[in-house]
């Protein structure tokens, strides 16, 4: 085992420990813990036994193990981006709903308090609503 | 409306209503009761220079003007309020689509029967409103969309014309509504049509989205020629031609991730 493998293995065991502790403390759902543990295990396996990636790659019809890793990481990143983008859009919409609600409530409060002499309204407007 | 006896001014006769039909030569004024039931919704961002004039022009005939100030750092809200509009404030900028939806929701909650969307930069003409609201008041259609290309008076800058025509093609491909002008901010629709609108695309792509939603509502619609006043101010303030691609992207992503 060379130095790089030793260091990487240490990182992976640390990650595994962190995942397990987060799972035990109930911070992360069990299913998510399992997914992360699988990822760390596969990572560690690929580091300690590099030939394994080659075997999988050849089985899939890809020439080299490192190519397989490259393709997989690009795939994961794209999926990740899409997921984050979807989250971002949803958040964006939620902020808009919030801002809209505040704008309407503010206007209605000002109306009921009859503050603004600059915004004349007559009674028929609110009667229309009924 | 109040059920008090109609005065000569507020009485609506069929003749009054047909007056706005096709004749555009004489100035047409809609009956007061129709104008009172109409809410004009304006989304404004950094329009302190023009909003006062626009609101005053509208308020001379239409008492219900709702300005949604979309988080402008300038005096847009004050100017609009001074001119007599009901002002709603987005305290964070959320985009024109979001602001229009806020105004529409407010107008519907306050009993508006006819709704108009109008631009804040002075590019629309108050004189076009009777031709847009008239068909709604007469019960002919539920949606009237302004089209600058149906108008003989149109003086559209060359490149703007090309971009707008491309937008029309885009809309024909993505929606099934056959329109001559896809991105015109001047529209009038009934309460029924308004209740069917739920704009989710906060920025400029709402123009396509609103057309989609109108189309899916299955309500009757019509295009009405309107005049767009391209002034140095409105061109500088408005969308650059180059923004068109961004809008198209926003719209397509919006449809994918809905």
Interface residues (C-beta under 8 A of the other chain):
Chain A: X85 X86 X89 X92 X93 X95 X96 X99 X100 X102 X103 X104 X106 X107 X111 X116 X118 X119 X120 X121 X122 X124 X125 X126 X127 X128 X129 X130
Chain B: X1 X2 X36 X37 X63 X64 X68 X81 X82 X84 X85 X86 X87 X88 X89 X90 X91 X92 X94 X95 X98 X101 X102 X105 X106 X109 X110 X111 X112 X113 X200 X202 X253 X257
